[in-house]
Every structure is written in C-alpha cells, then in structure tokens.
Amino acid sequence: MLNDTIAAISTALGEAAISVVRISGPQALQIASQVARLPVNVTPRQAHLVPAVDADGGALDHGLLLYFKGPASYTGEDIIEFHGHGGVLVTQRVLDRWLACGARAADPGEFTQRAFLNGKMDLTQAEAVMDLIHAQSTLALRAANEQLGGAIGREATAMQQEIIPVLAHIEAYIDFPEEDISPETGADLLRRIDAVLGRAQKLIATSEQGRILRHGARTVISGSPNVGKSSLLNVLLGFERAIVSPTAGTTRDTIEEIIQVHGIPLRLVDTAGLRVAGDDIERVGIQRTERELERADLVIEVVDGSLPGANDRLNLSPELARRRILILNKSDLGIHADWSSEVGAIPLSCHTGEGVEPLRDAIRAVIATAGPLATDHPIAINARHKAAFERSAGCLLAARAALDGNEAPEFIALEIREALQALGDVIGQVDVERILDVIFSTFCIGK
C-alpha cells in the first residue's frame, strides 16, 4: 500500500481564492517535476512559484508549490502541495495531470492513514483529525485538540505500562509453579490492578461527554400547542427558522438545528404541541414528539406563563425530570400567580428577549450537573474507545477476582493479556487491520 503515490484535492469543492492539490509517496517529487517547472534544487518547506502544465506544455495554472521531504511531513513520506487558483475546473485539471503522470487517486482518509501507518500519530490522534474538522463548539474544538495532542493515547499507554509488570509477575509464577503468590505480593498486584481500573473507569465516564461534544446535547423544546415553542427556537437560533402562527397545531413535524450555548453544542428540536390529535397528520407529529422526549438529553418545557397553571404538564421519567427547564413564556404579558410555586422556572419573553440569557445559563448548569458533560475534563472518548476501555476493565476485574480467589496463575495471565490487547486497540498497536477501514472511511477525500 505504501509503495505507490497518492493524490487528491485537499480543499472543499467550489470556487475560492485558492485550492490545494496534494500528493504523497515515493514518486511525489518525480511526478511533480512532470507537472510543474521546478527549479533545479527544490528547497523543502519553501514556497516556489511555478506553472502547472499539461502534457503538451500548455499552461494549466500558476501557483505555489511546497515540498515536504519525508519523514518530516504529515504522512511521513515525501509530500508535494500545489496551491493554485480555486476554481472547480482548473483544480480538477491539475489533479488529473498528477494522476496521468503516475499518481493514484487517494481513498478517503488515506493521507491520515499513511501518517498512522508510518508512526506519525497513534490511532486516537488520527481519529482526532476528523473530530477537529467536525467540531461545532469551542468545547468540542478543545477536546479534539487535546486528543490530537495525544491525551487519550498517553493515558492508554500509561495504563499498559502499569499493567505489564503485573503480567510479568504472574508469568514468573507460571514458570515456577512450586512457588505460591505470597499475600504481600498478591496485595501489591491487586493495588496495581485497582489503579488501572480506576483510570479506565474515569475515561469510560467521559464517553457521554464525548457523544455530546461530537453530536450535540439533544435538546427537545416541548409543551402544549401555541405556547411559543417555535418562537423560542427562532430566538435561540437568531433567525426565523420555524413558522410562527397564533393557530394551534402549526408545527406538525420536528424541526432540528444546532447551536452553541456557552461552548456546549445543542441539537435543538422543536416539536409538535402535545394534545389530543385533531387529525392523522397531527397524530403522527405528536408521536414523533413523544419519541424525541424519550431520546432527549435535555427538555425545555414551554408554558404560557400569562395564563393559569395547566394540568397537562409533561409527564417525564425521574431521570429526565432532573434535566428539565421550565420556561414561563410571554412574560411581557405578566406572570399568572398560579406559577409562583414553580421553583426554578424562568420567565421569558420571545417578544422582548427578556429571560434568554438566564435560559442559556440554566442550560449549561443542567447539562453539567446532570453528569453528561464535565466541562473541565480535557479528555472525551468516543464509542470505539469506550468499548475498548470497557473490555479492558472487564478483563482486569476478572483477573482481580481470580487473583483474590487464589486461582491458577494461567487464568489470571490470560485475562491480563486480554486487557493489554484491548488497551492496544485504543491506540492501534494490535489487531488494527479490522478497524482501520471503518475509521478512515469516514474521512473526506484528501485528508
């Protein structure tokens, strides 16, 4: 795979000031010399103004060519980048010329995959490249940068280093079966296993944080018809996204948008008003509302605060009720006395904007205190990391139980080896073939 040279457009499709066409591999410089009129000595990491020409010597484009000599490059191989004019046609023609001269069209994520295979980054850092590209909030960006800097990989490696001596001790007893594990040694091994278990469990606890940072906290705006749910969505978004009408039942389907609140990505979902459906279409809309409530990380319940308190409040599970914010909308019309007993309710007016900032503060507070987002934690693992850490923790628990029960050291060693392999899966040290294609297939072409 690493013996050929790959090429791709690394900038987004469309018209722009510049575009970047990138090639990487052992023949990068040779292919570049066929496409561009290079100086006699191409200085690495220095921009050279060159023309890109077709097979007959006709000009395709003029731009800057940069040469990154391996292994001091992104992929660890020789890389050539041509920064030309950002038109769709001219950029494609330059790429076609690279391909005609011997390069192969890169697969999605292949540049980063080569960086991993050449030891320029571990697997968690490779995944962080895509997290960085997809980050939609300051906290997600921070977490991606921490991961790109190797935070998760360092944790997994440190855990490996802590557990390897335990395996060495156990295997020593396998080699000398006439020796029993002394109580003092057994207690020391248990302490080491417990230390690694604690680190694994701490990382596993950040998986929910990682999900929210990557995909957004699913925030459902719900309530009875005509209380101002769509108006609230528009206010939070800052533009008119949902149709607002005094006619009850205007919203028949869910409307979804992403915003950022105090660095936290929110996936806002406006829903149909909950009531006895008047027709089949409204009935389907209400069913979708109920499904969204079941999936919600946070519920913003909207009521008309100017009217007497209603009895048809949302019936939520105890867990979700702790992540509910009650909005007394239409506060510019006055708040009815019936709502005075609602502790923590936020008076808000979509007409004047009063109460929007307290709502934003409450969103951050509820998400943080409910547990899914610890904003001061720099590491947030993804679903693949979670599965690997959980597998490692399960094996360590089994090893601990076997050690505590004075079982045969062979069984203990087997579980510890499995734990080490699971930790290796996190950073890509073992059995990487079965996960590489899945991970890198999500990348964009040219990255």
Secondary structure, 3 states (H helix, E strand, C coil): CCCCCEEEECCCCCCEEEEEEEEECCCHHHHHHHHECCCCCCCCCCCEEEEEECCCCCEEEEEEEEEECCCCCCCCCCEEEEEEEECHHHHHHHHHHHHHCCCEECCCCHHHHHHHHCCCCCHHHHHHHHHHHHCCCHHHHHHHHHHHCCHHHHHHHHHHHHHHHHHHHHHHHHHCCCCCCCHHHHHHHHHHHHHHHHHHHHHHCCHHHHHHHHHCEEEEEEECCCCCHHHHHHHHHCCCCCCCCCCCCCCCCCEEEEEEECCEEEEEEECCCCCCCCCHHHHHHHHHHHHHHHHCCEEEEEEECCCCCCCCCCCCCHHHHCCEEEEEECHHHCCCHHHHHCCCCEECCCCCCCCHHHHHHHHHHHHHHCCCCCCCCCCCCCHHHHHHHHHHHHHHHHHHHHHHCCCCHHHHHHHHHHHHHHHHHHHCCCCCHHHHHHHHCCCCCCC
